[in-house]
Amino acid sequence: MGASAASSTGRPAPSPSLVREGELEALDVLADFPAIPAGWAYLDTAATAQKPRPVLDAISRAYGETYATVHRGVYQRSADMTLAYEAARKRVARFIGAQPDECVFVRGATEAINLVAQCWAGKQLKAGDRILLSTLEHHSNIVPWQMIAKKVGAEIDVVPLTSDGKIDVDAMANMLTNKHKLVGLAHVSNVLGSVLEVKQAVGLAKLFGAKVLLDGCQAVPRMPVDVRKIGCDFYVFSGHKLYGPTGIGVLWGRAELLDAMPPYQGGGSMIDRVTFEKTTYAPPPGRFEAGTPHIVGVVGLHAAIDYVEGIGLERIHAHETALVAATRERLGQINSVRLFGPADAAGIVSFGVEGVHPHDVATILDEGQVAIRAGHHCAQPLMDTLGVPATARASFGVYNSLADVEALAAGVERVTRIFG
């Protein structure tokens, strides 16, 4: 099937077989995203989401009208900004079913995982202990644990995947032992979009006394998350994948665990009392927020959470699930396309075109105003398992539509014609 006729927006019109009703049409929010021009299909939300006007406006106001430092000034502007900063912490806590003093602001999920690795695992693990990860983890949920394992003499085990690319929880059950002290898993795969059976996985780990860290970067923008109901011990995510600013993220940890952890960095704000003989530290979360924080990033994150919850995470998930189904249906009609991951992936479709490097696929798609990701997606062990050096990846957000799906498919068909 060749490229379809262009619509009045400049995008290819969806073919009749792709016309859907319901949630897809209900999420008519493209006008909220000024960085997405007419005719451009942005399909790289798993890497970073575009920002809606309420987030941009919140950032602009925070820098241009209300800016001041937090936690230090006694003047009114500083006090007001401190209230806004801590209100954002309360908003994050409500968003994930937590308490505010359990939510630490960090630069992103990478820093959050490193913080737990250094401050919890680095102090709790010893030679002979074991860490359990999965085949599909992002490098940020592999490398920090390798560093700690090497430091303390621990070992790492890796849970395999099912045939459709999900973490094999049954295999995990057979692998767990009392030596496993930490289990680190992705809630949603950044490559395959596969969703972990979180309650089952956490429950298994708890049977053996292991602490559980979940990488929620791809989950929180797409589905409701309640850390208490899940039962994990640590949960991390980044703001920029949640339609918020870059440079801000969240570490949630159980209060008793955070309270027992030493600080990650030393500096201003994280102290109780400093002398040259001895320093005592502030209680969490301040203990882990040394220096002047990313104040405006926190304000922007608050606005982003308000935005997605204003739409409704259930609606977002349904919307993206329908787009994934349409994409897999459409690309599956092209003989030379190989689809990766499960049919019920959350917002992400990875694929390959036979005989064509994913970078070439992405370059040709870009010529047609379709932006996708191509590469190993910081998941090289997963690429090795799939038997490919890289994949092409389309990932969806609230601003995408069936027209974007058709633009992607038409671009892939052009790839196949170019490469014969």
C-alpha positions as CSV (number, residue, x, y, z in Angstrom):
1,M,0.0,0.0,0.0
2,G,1.6,3.3,-1.1
3,A,1.5,6.7,0.6
4,S,-2.0,8.1,1.0
5,A,-3.2,11.5,0.0
6,A,-2.3,14.4,2.2
7,S,-4.9,15.9,4.5
8,S,-5.5,19.6,5.0
9,T,-3.0,19.4,7.9
10,G,-0.2,18.3,5.6
11,R,-0.2,14.8,7.1
12,P,-1.2,11.7,5.2
13,A,-4.8,10.9,5.8
14,P,-5.5,7.5,7.5
15,S,-6.5,4.7,5.2
16,P,-10.2,3.6,5.7
17,S,-9.0,0.4,7.5
18,L,-7.3,2.5,10.2
19,V,-10.2,4.8,11.1
20,R,-11.1,4.2,14.8
21,E,-13.7,5.7,17.0
22,G,-13.6,6.6,20.7
23,E,-10.5,7.5,22.7
24,L,-8.2,8.3,19.8
25,E,-10.5,11.1,18.7
26,A,-11.1,12.2,22.3
27,L,-7.4,13.1,22.8
28,D,-7.5,16.1,20.5
29,V,-4.6,17.9,22.2
30,L,-2.1,18.5,19.4
31,A,-2.7,22.3,19.7
32,D,-1.3,22.2,23.2
33,F,2.2,21.3,21.8
34,P,3.7,24.3,19.9
35,A,6.9,22.3,19.1
36,I,4.9,19.9,16.9
37,P,4.2,21.7,13.5
38,A,1.6,20.5,11.1
39,G,2.8,17.6,9.0
40,W,5.4,16.4,11.5
41,A,4.8,13.0,13.1
42,Y,6.8,12.9,16.3
43,L,7.2,9.3,17.3
44,D,10.0,9.5,19.8
45,T,8.1,10.1,23.0
46,A,9.9,7.2,24.8
47,A,13.1,9.1,24.5
48,T,11.6,12.4,25.5
49,A,8.1,13.8,25.4
50,Q,7.2,17.2,23.8
51,K,6.0,19.8,26.3
52,P,2.4,21.2,26.5
53,R,1.7,24.9,26.8
54,P,0.8,24.6,30.6
55,V,4.2,23.3,31.3
56,L,6.0,25.9,29.1
57,D,3.9,28.6,30.8
58,A,4.7,27.3,34.3
59,I,8.4,27.3,33.4
60,S,8.2,30.8,31.9
61,R,6.4,32.2,34.9
62,A,8.8,30.6,37.3
63,Y,11.9,32.1,35.6
64,G,10.3,35.4,34.5
65,E,7.9,36.4,37.3
66,T,8.2,34.4,40.5
67,Y,11.8,33.2,40.6
68,A,13.8,33.0,43.8
69,T,15.8,30.4,45.7
70,V,14.1,28.0,48.1
71,H,14.6,27.0,51.7
72,R,16.9,29.8,52.5
73,G,15.4,33.2,52.0
74,V,13.3,34.9,54.6
75,Y,11.9,37.4,52.1
76,Q,8.4,36.8,50.7
77,R,9.4,35.8,47.1
78,S,11.7,33.1,48.4
79,A,9.0,31.9,50.9
80,D,6.5,31.7,48.1
81,M,8.8,29.8,45.9
82,T,9.6,27.4,48.7
83,L,5.9,26.8,49.1
84,A,5.6,26.1,45.4
85,Y,8.6,23.7,45.5
86,E,7.2,21.7,48.4
87,A,3.7,21.8,46.9
88,A,5.2,20.0,43.8
89,R,6.6,17.4,46.1
90,K,3.2,16.8,47.6
91,R,1.8,16.6,44.0
92,V,4.3,14.0,43.0
93,A,3.4,12.0,46.2
94,R,-0.3,12.0,45.3
95,F,0.5,11.1,41.7
96,I,2.2,7.8,42.8
97,G,0.4,7.0,46.0
98,A,3.2,8.0,48.3
99,Q,4.0,10.4,51.2
100,P,5.9,13.7,50.4
101,D,8.9,12.9,52.7
102,E,9.5,9.7,50.7
103,C,9.9,11.6,47.4
104,V,13.4,12.8,46.6
105,F,14.0,15.2,43.7
106,V,16.9,14.2,41.5
107,R,18.2,15.0,38.0
108,G,16.4,11.9,36.5
109,A,15.9,8.2,36.8
110,T,19.6,7.5,36.2
111,E,20.7,9.6,39.2
112,A,17.9,8.0,41.2
113,I,19.1,4.5,40.5
114,N,22.7,5.4,41.2
115,L,21.7,7.0,44.5
116,V,20.0,3.7,45.6
117,A,23.0,1.7,44.3
118,Q,25.5,3.8,46.2
119,C,23.6,4.7,49.4
120,W,21.6,1.5,49.9
121,A,23.2,-1.4,48.1
122,G,26.7,-0.1,48.6
123,K,26.1,-0.2,52.4
124,Q,23.8,-3.2,52.6
125,L,25.3,-5.7,50.2
126,K,28.3,-7.9,50.9
127,A,30.4,-10.6,49.1
128,G,28.2,-13.5,48.1
129,D,25.0,-11.5,47.9
130,R,23.1,-11.5,44.6
131,I,21.3,-8.9,42.5
132,L,18.5,-9.9,40.0
133,L,17.9,-7.9,36.9
134,S,16.2,-8.7,33.6
135,T,17.4,-9.0,30.0
136,L,15.5,-6.0,28.8
137,E,16.8,-3.4,31.3
138,H,18.1,0.0,30.2
139,H,21.8,0.5,30.8
140,S,20.9,2.8,33.7
141,N,19.4,-0.2,35.5
142,I,22.4,-2.4,34.7
143,V,25.6,-0.4,35.0
144,P,25.1,1.1,38.5
145,W,24.5,-2.5,39.9
146,Q,27.6,-3.8,38.1
147,M,29.7,-1.1,39.7
148,I,28.3,-1.9,43.2
149,A,28.6,-5.7,42.6
150,K,32.3,-5.3,41.6
151,K,32.9,-3.1,44.7
152,V,31.3,-5.4,47.3
153,G,31.8,-8.8,45.6
154,A,28.2,-9.4,44.8
155,E,26.9,-11.3,41.7
156,I,24.3,-10.4,39.2
157,D,21.7,-12.8,37.7
158,V,19.5,-12.0,34.7
159,V,15.9,-13.1,34.2
160,P,15.2,-14.1,30.6
161,L,12.2,-13.0,28.5
162,T,9.1,-14.8,27.3
163,S,8.8,-15.5,23.5
164,D,6.9,-12.2,23.1
165,G,9.4,-10.1,25.0
166,K,8.1,-9.8,28.5
167,I,10.0,-10.4,31.6
168,D,9.5,-14.1,32.4
169,V,8.1,-14.0,35.9
170,D,7.9,-17.8,36.1
171,A,11.6,-18.0,35.3
172,M,12.2,-15.4,37.9
173,A,10.4,-17.5,40.5
174,N,12.8,-20.4,39.8
175,M,15.8,-18.2,40.0
176,L,15.2,-16.3,43.3
177,T,17.1,-17.4,46.4
178,N,17.7,-16.0,49.8
179,K,21.0,-14.6,48.6
180,H,19.1,-12.1,46.4
181,K,19.0,-8.8,48.2
182,L,18.0,-6.5,45.4
183,V,15.7,-7.0,42.4
184,G,15.8,-4.2,39.7
185,L,13.2,-4.3,36.9
186,A,11.6,-2.1,34.3
187,H,7.9,-1.5,34.9
188,V,7.6,-0.9,31.1
189,S,10.4,-1.7,28.6
190,N,11.8,1.3,26.8
191,V,12.4,-0.9,23.7
192,L,9.5,-3.4,23.5
193,G,6.8,-1.6,25.5
194,S,6.2,-4.8,27.4
195,V,4.5,-4.3,30.8
196,L,5.8,-6.2,33.8
197,E,3.4,-8.1,36.0
198,V,4.5,-5.8,38.9
199,K,2.5,-7.2,41.8
200,Q,3.5,-10.8,40.9
201,A,7.1,-9.9,40.5
202,V,7.3,-7.9,43.7
203,G,5.5,-10.5,45.6
204,L,8.0,-13.2,44.5
205,A,10.9,-11.0,45.5
206,K,9.4,-10.4,48.9
207,L,9.1,-14.1,49.6
208,F,12.9,-14.2,49.6
209,G,13.4,-10.9,51.5
210,A,14.8,-9.0,48.5
211,K,14.2,-5.2,48.1
212,V,12.7,-4.2,44.8
213,L,13.5,-1.2,42.6
214,L,11.3,-0.4,39.7
215,D,12.3,1.8,36.7
216,G,9.0,3.6,36.0
217,C,10.2,6.0,33.3
218,Q,8.0,4.5,30.6
219,A,5.1,3.6,33.0
220,V,4.2,6.9,34.7
221,P,3.4,8.8,31.5
222,R,1.1,6.0,30.3
223,M,-0.7,4.3,33.2
224,P,-1.7,4.9,36.8
225,V,1.0,4.0,39.4
226,D,0.5,3.4,43.1
227,V,3.7,2.4,44.8
228,R,1.9,1.2,47.9
229,K,-0.4,-1.1,46.0
230,I,2.5,-2.4,43.9
231,G,4.5,-3.1,47.1
232,C,8.0,-2.2,45.8
233,D,10.7,-0.5,47.9
234,F,12.1,2.0,45.4
235,Y,10.4,3.6,42.3
236,V,12.2,6.0,39.9
237,F,11.1,8.1,37.0
238,S,12.2,11.1,34.9
239,G,10.2,14.3,34.3
240,H,11.0,14.8,30.7
241,K,9.3,11.6,29.6
242,L,6.2,12.8,31.5
243,Y,5.8,15.9,29.4
244,G,7.9,17.9,31.9
245,P,11.3,19.5,31.8
246,T,14.6,17.8,31.5
247,G,17.0,17.7,34.4
248,I,14.4,16.7,37.0
249,G,13.3,13.2,38.2
250,V,12.0,11.5,41.3
251,L,13.2,8.7,43.6
252,W,10.6,7.3,45.8
253,G,11.7,5.1,48.6
254,R,10.1,3.6,51.7
255,A,10.7,6.0,54.6
256,E,12.5,3.6,56.8
257,L,14.9,2.7,54.0
258,L,15.7,6.4,53.1
259,D,16.1,7.2,56.8
260,A,18.8,4.5,57.1
261,M,20.7,5.6,54.0
262,P,23.7,8.0,54.1
263,P,23.7,11.0,51.8
264,Y,24.8,10.7,48.2
265,Q,26.5,14.2,48.0
266,G,27.6,16.8,50.5
267,G,26.8,20.5,50.4
268,G,24.2,23.0,51.3
269,S,20.7,22.2,52.3
270,M,21.3,18.6,53.2
271,I,22.8,19.3,56.6
272,D,21.5,19.6,60.1
273,R,24.7,21.0,61.7
274,V,28.3,21.4,60.4
275,T,31.5,21.8,62.3
276,F,35.0,20.9,61.3
277,E,34.9,18.0,63.7
278,K,31.5,16.5,62.7
279,T,28.5,17.0,60.4
280,T,25.0,15.8,61.0
281,Y,22.5,15.5,58.2
282,A,19.0,16.5,57.6
283,P,16.3,13.9,57.5
284,P,15.1,12.6,54.1
285,P,14.3,13.9,51.5
286,G,16.5,16.9,52.2
287,R,19.4,14.7,53.0
288,F,19.6,13.7,49.4
289,E,19.1,17.1,47.8
290,A,22.5,18.8,48.2
291,G,22.9,22.3,46.8
292,T,20.5,24.6,45.0
293,P,17.9,22.3,43.4
294,H,16.4,22.5,40.0
295,I,13.6,24.8,41.3
296,V,12.0,25.6,37.9
297,G,12.2,22.0,36.9
298,V,10.2,21.0,39.9
299,V,7.6,23.6,39.1
300,G,7.4,22.3,35.6
301,L,7.0,18.7,36.8
302,H,4.1,19.8,38.9
303,A,2.4,21.3,35.8
304,A,3.2,18.2,33.8
305,I,1.5,15.9,36.3
306,D,-1.5,18.2,36.4
307,Y,-1.7,18.0,32.6
308,V,-1.6,14.2,32.3
309,E,-4.0,13.7,35.1
310,G,-6.3,16.3,33.6
311,I,-6.5,14.1,30.5
312,G,-6.6,10.9,32.6
313,L,-4.0,8.2,32.6
314,E,-6.5,5.5,31.8
315,R,-7.5,7.4,28.7
316,I,-3.9,8.0,27.8
317,H,-3.2,4.3,28.1
318,A,-6.2,3.3,26.1
319,H,-5.2,5.9,23.4
320,E,-1.7,4.6,23.1
321,T,-2.7,1.0,23.2
322,A,-5.0,1.6,20.2
323,L,-2.2,3.3,18.4
324,V,0.2,0.4,19.0
325,A,-2.5,-2.0,17.8
326,A,-3.0,0.0,14.6
327,T,0.8,0.3,14.0
328,R,1.4,-3.4,14.5
329,E,-1.5,-4.2,12.2
330,R,-0.3,-1.8,9.5
331,L,3.4,-2.6,9.6
332,G,2.5,-6.3,9.8
333,Q,1.1,-6.0,6.3
334,I,4.6,-5.2,5.0
335,N,6.4,-8.5,4.3
336,S,9.9,-7.3,5.0
337,V,9.1,-5.8,8.4
338,R,9.9,-7.7,11.6
339,L,8.0,-6.6,14.7
340,F,9.5,-7.0,18.2
341,G,7.7,-7.2,21.5
342,P,4.2,-8.2,22.6
343,A,1.0,-7.2,20.9
344,D,-0.2,-5.4,24.1
345,A,2.8,-3.2,24.4
346,A,2.4,0.1,26.2
347,G,2.9,3.0,23.7
348,I,6.0,1.5,22.0
349,V,6.6,-0.5,18.8
350,S,10.1,-1.6,17.8
351,F,10.6,-3.1,14.4
352,G,13.2,-3.9,11.7
353,V,13.2,-3.8,7.9
354,E,14.9,-6.8,6.4
355,G,18.2,-5.8,4.8
356,V,18.1,-2.2,6.0
357,H,19.9,-0.7,8.9
358,P,17.6,1.0,11.4
359,H,19.6,4.2,11.0
360,D,18.8,4.2,7.3
361,V,15.1,3.5,8.1
362,A,15.0,6.5,10.4
363,T,16.8,8.8,8.0
364,I,14.4,8.0,5.2
365,L,11.4,8.5,7.5
366,D,12.8,11.8,8.6
367,E,12.8,12.9,5.0
368,G,9.0,12.3,5.1
369,Q,8.6,14.3,8.4
370,V,8.4,11.2,10.6
371,A,10.6,11.2,13.6
372,I,11.5,7.8,15.2
373,R,14.4,6.5,17.2
374,A,17.0,4.1,15.8
375,G,19.8,2.3,17.7
376,H,20.2,0.0,20.6
377,H,18.2,2.3,22.9
378,C,20.7,1.9,25.8
379,A,19.7,-1.7,25.9
380,Q,22.6,-3.6,24.3
381,P,22.0,-6.9,26.2
382,L,18.5,-6.9,24.8
383,M,19.7,-6.3,21.3
384,D,22.0,-9.3,21.7
385,T,19.1,-11.4,22.8
386,L,17.0,-10.3,19.8
387,G,19.9,-11.0,17.5
388,V,20.1,-7.6,16.0
389,P,22.5,-4.6,16.5
390,A,19.7,-2.1,16.7
391,T,16.0,-1.6,16.1
392,A,13.8,1.2,14.7
393,R,11.4,2.4,17.4
394,A,8.1,4.3,17.2
395,S,6.8,5.5,20.5
396,F,3.5,7.4,21.1
397,G,2.2,10.2,23.2
398,V,-1.0,12.0,23.8
399,Y,-0.5,14.2,20.7
400,N,-0.3,11.3,18.2
401,S,-3.1,10.1,16.0
402,L,-3.8,7.5,13.3
403,A,-2.5,10.0,10.8
404,D,0.9,9.5,12.4
405,V,0.6,5.7,12.1
406,E,-0.2,6.0,8.4
407,A,2.7,8.4,7.9
408,L,5.0,5.9,9.6
409,A,3.7,3.0,7.5
410,A,3.9,5.0,4.2
411,G,7.5,5.9,5.1
412,V,8.4,2.3,5.8
413,E,6.9,1.3,2.5
414,R,9.1,4.0,0.8
415,V,12.1,2.4,2.6
416,T,11.3,-1.0,1.1
417,R,11.0,0.5,-2.4
418,I,14.3,2.4,-2.1
419,F,16.1,-0.8,-0.9
420,G,14.3,-3.1,-3.3
